[in-house]
């Protein structure tokens, strides 16, 4: 029902007069204006302003120290170190220290900027009329003038302590991102070229975990070996065995075609890397009549009687051979490390 259909006597009556007229009512949408500006203590007391400056500089300096702490955490804490921190429980020391220091560095820069703005920058409120979207020359001139006024009121040029510590904090924070590049992976250095094998390291049977003796290896047999001292429960066992795993085969010396292979063997016992030179699969299929070994992944085939050269498949180069001998206890031992990197080719091979 519209108001035109309501009887006049039922219409609401405005308070103030008997006939509903409003007398002296104010406009509810009137502009209340801005409250009178109250100066801050920093505006009237230079010593208070200096104290605020020192507080801001102190926050920026703490931010720089936190950034240094972030970088130091990468050096101090190992990746696998776990510590108990109440109330978080057992956490990674590295992750906790990185999050804490980086969070503090960013928070302190923000806190310093907020304190600077609230105590030292101008707090005079300025009302500006709406203007057209297009920027006229007068508007551009006004913007530049306002910017210049704002730069002057910020006291950045006069408050050199704030300026210098702020620049220092902002300059150090990006270093956190540079340090994070370490998570792309460790530098290979010479780790891909070297294994645990060294002169005097005994060959340990991977099935019995006992040192191998020449009489344990019969003609036509295939035995897998690893260096002594490598424990299966070691945290880097998989990394080390992926480079150091050996195939031990005994061939009649007269059947060994390669001269170096014969010299590096002991009474026909030869030791070759078990890691395929194609993509690093473990080789385990041996054919004793032909002395061929087959990689089960992509069927690369190597002739162990001829320097483990590739006779079929995608592998690019022979299996590395380990020079072996016998120690004073009668056990097989390595006479050094592999002469070339084991496994697939990589960019440092040469």
C-alpha positions in Angstrom: 0.0 0.0 0.0 1.4 3.4 -1.0 1.4 6.4 1.2 -1.2 8.0 -1.0 -3.7 5.2 0.0 -3.0 5.7 3.8 -5.6 7.9 5.5 -4.1 11.2 6.5 -4.8 10.7 10.2 -2.7 7.5 10.1 0.4 9.1 8.6 3.3 9.7 11.1 3.5 13.1 12.6 6.9 14.9 12.9 7.7 15.9 16.5 8.0 19.6 17.3 4.6 21.1 16.3 1.1 20.0 16.3 1.0 20.1 12.5 4.1 17.9 12.0 6.4 20.8 10.9 10.1 20.5 11.8 11.6 23.6 13.3 15.4 24.0 13.7 16.3 20.5 12.5 20.0 20.3 11.2 21.0 18.7 7.8 22.0 15.1 8.6 24.4 15.1 5.6 26.2 18.3 6.4 30.0 18.2 6.3 31.2 18.1 10.0 34.6 19.5 8.9 38.0 18.5 10.4 38.8 18.7 14.1 41.3 21.2 15.2 44.8 20.0 14.8 46.6 19.1 18.0 50.4 19.2 17.8 52.4 16.2 19.0 55.1 16.5 21.6 57.6 15.9 18.8 56.3 18.9 17.0 57.1 21.2 19.9 60.0 19.5 21.7 63.1 18.8 19.6 64.4 16.5 22.3 61.3 14.3 21.9 61.8 14.3 18.2 65.4 13.2 18.7 64.3 10.4 20.9 61.8 9.2 18.2 64.6 9.4 15.7 66.8 7.2 17.9 63.9 4.7 18.4 63.4 4.4 14.6 67.1 4.1 14.0 67.3 1.4 16.7 64.5 -0.6 15.0 66.2 -0.4 11.6 69.5 -1.5 13.3 67.8 -4.5 14.9 66.5 -5.4 11.4 70.0 -5.4 10.1 71.2 -7.7 12.9 68.2 -10.0 12.3 69.2 -10.2 8.6 72.7 -11.1 9.6 71.3 -13.7 11.9 69.3 -15.1 9.0 72.5 -15.6 6.9 74.4 -16.9 9.9 71.7 -19.5 10.5 72.6 -21.1 7.2 76.1 -21.6 8.3 75.5 -22.6 11.9 72.7 -25.1 11.8 72.8 -28.3 9.8 69.8 -29.3 7.8 69.0 -32.4 9.9 69.4 -30.8 13.3 66.2 -31.1 15.4 65.7 -29.2 18.7 62.9 -28.9 21.2 61.4 -25.4 21.6 58.5 -24.9 23.9 55.6 -24.7 22.9 56.3 -25.8 19.3 57.8 -29.1 20.3 60.6 -30.8 18.2 61.3 -28.6 15.2 64.1 -28.1 12.6 66.6 -25.7 14.1 67.4 -24.4 10.7 63.8 -23.7 9.6 62.9 -22.2 13.0 65.9 -19.8 13.0 65.3 -18.8 9.4 61.7 -18.0 10.0 62.4 -16.2 13.2 65.2 -14.0 11.9 63.6 -13.1 8.6 60.3 -12.4 10.3 62.0 -10.1 12.7 63.9 -8.3 10.0 60.8 -7.5 8.0 58.7 -6.7 11.1 61.3 -4.3 12.4 61.5 -2.4 9.1 57.7 -2.0 9.2 57.7 -1.0 12.8 60.4 1.6 12.3 58.6 3.0 9.3 55.3 3.3 11.2 56.9 4.9 14.2 58.7 7.4 11.9 55.4 8.3 10.2 53.4 8.7 13.4 56.0 10.7 15.4 58.1 12.7 12.9 56.3 13.0 9.6 53.7 15.7 9.2 50.3 14.7 10.6 48.3 17.7 9.3 45.2 16.4 7.5 44.7 18.0 4.1 41.3 17.8 2.3 41.5 17.7 -1.5 38.6 18.2 -3.8 37.8 15.5 -6.3 39.2 16.2 -9.8 38.8 14.8 -13.2 40.6 11.6 -14.1 42.7 13.3 -16.8 45.8 15.0 -15.4 46.0 18.6 -16.4 49.2 20.6 -16.3 48.1 22.3 -13.1 47.4 18.9 -11.5 50.8 17.6 -12.4 52.5 20.7 -11.0 50.5 20.3 -7.8 51.4 16.6 -7.5 55.1 17.4 -7.9 54.8 20.2 -5.4 52.9 18.0 -2.9 55.7 15.4 -3.3 58.3 17.9 -2.7 56.5 19.1 0.4 56.1 15.6 1.7 59.8 14.8 1.2 60.6 18.0 3.1 58.1 17.3 5.9 59.5 13.7 6.3 62.8 15.3 7.4 64.6 12.5 5.5 67.4 14.9 4.6 67.7 16.4 8.0 67.3 13.2 10.0 70.4 11.5 8.6 70.5 8.8 11.3 67.1 7.5 10.2 67.9 7.8 6.6 71.2 5.9 6.9 69.9 3.1 9.1 66.8 2.7 6.9 69.0 2.4 3.8 71.1 -0.2 5.6 68.1 -2.3 6.6 66.6 -2.2 3.1 70.0 -3.0 1.6 70.5 -6.1 3.8 67.1 -7.6 3.6 67.5 -8.7 -0.1 70.6 -10.7 0.9 68.2 -13.1 2.6 66.8 -14.0 -0.9 70.4 -14.4 -2.2 71.2 -16.8 0.6 68.1 -18.8 -0.2 69.6 -19.7 -3.5 71.6 -22.3 -1.6 68.4 -24.4 -1.5 68.7 -25.0 -5.2 71.1 -27.7 -4.1 74.6 -28.2 -2.8 77.6 -27.4 -5.0 78.8 -30.6 -6.5 82.5 -29.8 -6.0 84.3 -33.1 -6.6 81.7 -35.3 -4.8 80.6 -36.8 -8.1 84.1 -37.8 -9.0 85.0 -39.4 -5.7 83.7 -42.4 -3.8 84.5 -44.0 -0.5 87.0 -46.3 -2.1 90.6 -45.6 -1.1 93.9 -47.5 -0.8 93.6 -50.2 1.9 89.7 -50.3 2.0 88.6 -53.9 2.2 85.9 -55.3 0.0 82.9 -56.3 2.1 80.3 -58.8 0.8 76.9 -57.0 0.8 75.1 -60.3 1.7 77.2 -61.5 4.5 78.8 -58.2 5.6 82.1 -60.0 5.9 85.4 -59.1 4.1 85.8 -60.9 0.8 88.7 -63.3 0.3 89.9 -64.6 -3.1 88.7 -68.1 -2.3 85.2 -66.8 -1.8 84.9 -65.8 -5.4 84.7 -68.7 -7.8 84.9 -68.6 -11.6 81.6 -67.6 -13.2 80.1 -66.2 -9.9 78.8 -62.7 -9.4 79.2 -61.0 -6.0 78.3 -57.5 -4.8 80.6 -55.6 -2.5 80.9 -52.3 -0.7 83.7 -50.5 1.2 84.4 -51.4 4.8 83.1 -48.9 7.3 79.9 -48.1 5.4 76.9 -48.9 7.6 73.4 -49.5 6.3 71.9 -47.3 9.1 74.2 -44.3 8.2 72.3 -41.2 7.1 74.2 -41.0 3.9 74.2 -44.7 3.1 72.1 -44.5 0.0 74.2 -41.6 -1.4 77.5 -43.4 -0.8 76.4 -46.9 -2.0 75.0 -45.3 -5.2 78.6 -44.5 -6.1 80.6 -47.2 -4.4 78.6 -50.4 -5.2 80.8 -53.1 -6.9 80.4 -56.2 -9.0 83.0 -58.8 -8.3 83.5 -61.4 -11.0 86.2 -64.1 -11.4 87.3 -64.8 -15.0 90.0 -67.1 -16.1 93.0 -64.7 -16.7 93.5 -66.1 -20.2 89.9 -65.0 -21.1 90.5 -61.4 -20.1 91.1 -59.5 -23.4 91.9 -56.0 -22.0 95.5 -55.6 -20.7 94.6 -52.9 -18.1 91.8 -55.0 -16.8 94.1 -58.0 -16.3 96.7 -55.8 -14.5 94.1 -54.3 -12.2 92.6 -57.7 -11.3 93.8 -60.2 -8.8 94.1 -63.8 -10.1 91.3 -63.1 -12.5 89.0 -61.4 -9.9 87.8 -58.1 -11.4 85.9 -55.3 -9.7 83.6 -53.0 -11.8 81.2 -50.4 -10.8 77.6 -51.7 -10.4 76.1 -48.4 -11.6 75.1 -48.3 -15.2 76.7 -45.4 -17.2 73.4 -44.6 -18.9 71.0 -43.3 -16.2 72.5 -44.9 -13.1 70.5 -48.1 -12.7 72.0 -51.0 -10.6 73.3 -53.8 -12.9 72.6 -57.3 -11.7 72.1 -59.6 -14.7 75.3 -61.6 -15.5 75.8 -64.2 -18.2 78.9 -66.3 -17.2 79.5 -67.9 -20.6 79.9 -64.6 -22.4 80.9 -62.5 -19.4 78.3 -60.0 -20.4 76.2 -58.0 -17.8 72.9 -56.5 -18.7 71.3 -53.4 -17.2 67.6 -54.2 -16.6 66.4 -50.7 -17.2 67.3 -50.0 -20.8 69.2 -53.1 -21.8 72.7 -51.6 -22.0 75.1 -54.6 -22.2 78.8 -54.6 -21.1 81.5 -57.1 -21.8 83.4 -57.6 -18.5 86.1 -59.6 -20.2 87.0 -56.6 -22.4 87.2 -53.6 -20.1 83.4 -53.6 -19.5 83.0 -51.9 -22.9 79.5 -51.2 -24.2 78.4 -53.8 -26.8 74.7 -52.9 -26.9 72.3 -50.2 -25.7 72.3 -46.5 -24.9 75.1 -46.4 -22.4 77.8 -44.0 -23.5 81.0 -45.4 -22.0 82.3 -48.5 -20.2 81.8 -49.3 -16.5 84.7 -48.0 -14.4 87.0 -50.6 -13.0 88.4 -50.6 -9.4 92.0 -51.7 -9.0 92.2 -54.4 -6.3 94.7 -56.6 -4.4 95.1 -58.6 -1.3 96.2 -57.3 2.1 98.3 -59.0 4.8 95.2 -60.7 6.2 94.4 -62.3 2.9 91.3 -60.2 2.2 90.6 -58.3 -1.0 91.2 -54.6 -0.8 91.1 -51.6 -3.0 94.3 -50.0 -4.2 92.7 -46.6 -4.7 89.5 -45.0 -5.9 88.0 -45.3 -9.3 90.1 -43.5 -12.0 87.0 -41.9 -13.5 83.5 -40.9 -12.2 81.0 -43.7 -11.9 77.5 -43.7 -13.2 76.0 -41.5 -15.9 77.9 -38.9 -17.7 77.8 -35.3 -16.2 79.0 -31.9 -17.3 82.3 -32.1 -15.3 83.4 -35.4 -16.9 86.4 -34.8 -19.0 
